[in-house]
Amino acid sequence: MIYYLILALAGFLVGAFPTSYLAGRLLQGIDLREHGSGNLGASNVYRVMGAGPAVLVLAVDIFIGFAPVFWLPFSTGQIDLIVLKVVLGFAAVAGHVFSPFVGFRGGKGVATGAGVVLAICPLAMLLCLAVWLAFLALFRIVSLASIVAAVSLPVFVNFTLEHSGAGFTTIQVFSIALAAVVFFTHRSNIKRLITGEEKRLTRGRRR
């Protein structure tokens, strides 16, 4: 149990790395929380700082979800290993959403969650990416693309993993929980989507 707690804390701290905040400070000397939507995510980096910094932030945020799940776990049992990966993944996403380095006001967990899923179930991740890209291309609304991709995740996990395989239920539960986290972090976006006030992805000036 202590082993799980120590690694979960490590995963939380890795996931809490404030990529977009540091990008704003180091590249343009700004606090990203005071510009654009105020969110510490790649889409707000794109709106405020442009495509280059946004791609960098997106890549790092995916990596901090992928890295602890792929490299930290060690277990002699396959099911124990899967459980540990899920614990680490959820800890990394929680760290990103509630980062202690920026006053527990982090991002929305989509990119970091994508990194976690890439480490646990890569085929499902690729299918979710295809859904995300399709909806982004059609509507140019990042929140909508992210929500639909998150909803698709449990479906893709169900179709891409062997049901009789070790840990299938654990991964399926994790995929549903991760989708719920994305819904929670996008609750204000969902309200704006319903009222038609959600903004499309465009490059804008700092505010």
C-alpha positions in Angstrom: 0.0 0.0 0.0 2.8 2.4 0.9 4.4 1.6 -2.5 1.2 2.6 -4.2 0.9 5.8 -2.3 4.5 6.8 -3.0 4.2 6.2 -6.7 0.8 7.9 -6.8 2.4 11.0 -5.2 5.2 10.8 -7.8 2.6 10.6 -10.6 0.6 13.5 -9.1 3.7 15.7 -9.0 4.8 14.8 -12.5 1.3 15.5 -13.8 1.2 18.8 -11.9 4.1 20.2 -13.9 2.7 23.7 -15.0 3.7 23.6 -18.6 1.5 26.3 -20.0 2.1 28.6 -17.0 5.9 28.3 -17.5 5.5 28.8 -21.3 3.7 32.1 -20.7 6.3 33.3 -18.2 9.4 32.2 -20.0 8.4 33.0 -23.6 6.3 36.2 -23.2 6.6 37.2 -19.5 2.8 36.8 -18.9 0.6 34.9 -16.5 -1.6 32.9 -18.8 -4.3 32.8 -16.2 -4.9 36.5 -16.8 -5.2 36.2 -20.6 -7.6 34.6 -23.1 -9.9 32.1 -21.3 -7.7 32.1 -18.3 -7.3 28.3 -18.6 -3.8 26.7 -18.3 -4.1 24.5 -21.4 -2.8 24.3 -24.9 -5.9 25.8 -26.5 -5.5 29.0 -24.5 -1.8 29.0 -25.3 -2.7 28.9 -28.9 -5.2 31.8 -28.6 -2.8 34.0 -26.7 0.7 32.9 -27.8 0.3 31.2 -31.2 0.8 27.7 -32.7 4.4 27.1 -31.8 4.1 27.5 -28.0 0.8 25.6 -28.1 2.3 22.6 -29.9 5.1 22.6 -27.3 2.7 22.8 -24.4 0.5 20.1 -25.9 3.5 17.7 -26.4 4.8 18.2 -22.8 1.3 17.8 -21.3 0.9 14.5 -23.1 4.3 13.4 -22.0 3.7 14.1 -18.3 0.7 11.8 -18.5 2.5 9.1 -20.5 5.8 9.1 -18.6 4.8 8.1 -15.0 2.5 5.4 -16.3 5.0 4.0 -18.8 8.2 4.2 -16.6 7.3 4.2 -12.9 5.3 1.0 -12.4 7.0 -2.2 -11.3 5.0 -5.3 -10.3 5.4 -9.1 -10.5 1.7 -9.6 -11.2 0.0 -8.5 -14.4 -3.3 -7.4 -12.7 -1.3 -5.6 -10.0 0.7 -3.8 -12.8 -2.5 -2.7 -14.5 -4.0 -1.4 -11.3 -0.8 0.5 -10.5 -0.8 2.0 -14.0 -4.4 3.2 -13.6 -3.6 4.6 -10.1 -0.6 6.5 -11.6 -2.6 7.7 -14.5 -5.4 9.1 -12.4 -2.9 10.7 -10.1 -1.2 12.4 -13.0 -4.5 13.7 -14.4 -5.4 15.0 -10.9 -2.1 16.7 -10.6 -2.6 18.5 -13.9 -6.1 19.6 -13.0 -5.2 20.6 -9.4 -1.6 21.6 -9.7 -0.1 22.8 -6.4 2.5 24.8 -8.3 -0.1 27.2 -9.6 -2.5 27.5 -6.7 -4.3 24.2 -7.5 -5.7 25.9 -10.7 -4.4 23.8 -13.5 -5.6 22.6 -16.9 -8.6 20.5 -17.9 -6.7 17.2 -18.0 -7.4 16.3 -21.7 -3.8 16.2 -23.0 -2.4 14.6 -19.8 -5.2 12.1 -19.9 -4.4 11.4 -23.5 -0.8 10.6 -22.5 -2.1 8.2 -19.8 -4.4 6.4 -22.2 -1.6 6.2 -24.8 0.5 4.3 -22.2 -2.3 2.0 -21.2 -4.4 1.4 -24.3 -2.7 3.0 -27.3 -5.2 1.8 -30.0 -8.1 3.3 -28.1 -6.1 6.5 -27.8 -5.5 6.7 -31.6 -9.2 6.2 -32.2 -10.1 9.0 -29.7 -7.5 11.2 -31.5 -9.3 10.6 -34.8 -12.6 11.5 -33.2 -11.1 14.7 -31.7 -9.5 15.8 -34.9 -12.7 15.1 -36.9 -14.8 17.2 -34.5 -12.2 19.9 -34.3 -12.1 20.1 -38.1 -15.9 20.2 -38.4 -16.7 22.7 -35.6 -13.4 24.3 -34.5 -14.5 24.1 -30.9 -11.8 22.4 -28.8 -14.1 21.7 -25.8 -16.7 19.9 -28.0 -14.0 17.8 -29.6 -12.5 16.9 -26.2 -15.9 16.0 -24.7 -16.9 13.8 -27.6 -13.5 12.1 -27.6 -13.8 11.5 -23.9 -17.2 9.9 -24.3 -15.8 7.7 -27.1 -13.0 6.4 -24.9 -15.0 3.7 -22.9 -16.5 2.5 -26.2 -13.1 2.2 -27.9 -11.6 0.5 -24.9 -14.5 -2.0 -25.0 -13.8 -2.8 -28.7 -10.0 -2.8 -28.7 -9.2 -4.8 -25.5 -9.7 -8.5 -25.0 -12.6 -8.8 -22.5 -11.2 -11.9 -20.9 -7.7 -10.3 -20.6 -6.3 -9.4 -17.2 -7.3 -6.0 -16.0 -10.0 -5.3 -18.7 -12.6 -4.2 -16.1 -10.0 -2.0 -14.3 -9.2 -0.2 -17.5 -12.8 0.1 -18.5 -13.7 1.7 -15.1 -10.7 4.0 -15.5 -11.9 5.1 -19.0 -15.3 5.9 -17.6 -13.8 7.8 -14.7 -11.5 9.8 -17.0 -14.5 10.7 -19.2 -16.3 11.9 -16.1 -13.2 14.1 -15.2 -13.3 15.7 -18.6 -17.0 16.4 -18.2 -16.3 18.0 -14.8 -13.5 20.2 -16.0 -15.6 21.3 -19.0 -18.8 22.0 -17.1 -18.6 25.8 -17.9 -17.9 24.9 -21.5 -20.9 22.6 -21.6 -23.1 25.5 -20.4 -21.8 27.7 -23.2 -22.2 25.0 -25.8 -25.8 24.6 -24.8 -26.4 28.4 -25.1 -24.4 28.7 -28.3 -21.8 31.0 -26.6 -18.8 28.7 -26.8 -16.0 30.3 -28.8 -14.3 28.6 -31.8 -10.6 28.1 -31.9 -9.0 31.2 -33.2 -5.8 33.1 -32.6 -6.5 36.3 -30.8 -4.7 39.1 -29.0 -3.8 39.0 -25.4 -6.4 40.4 -23.0 
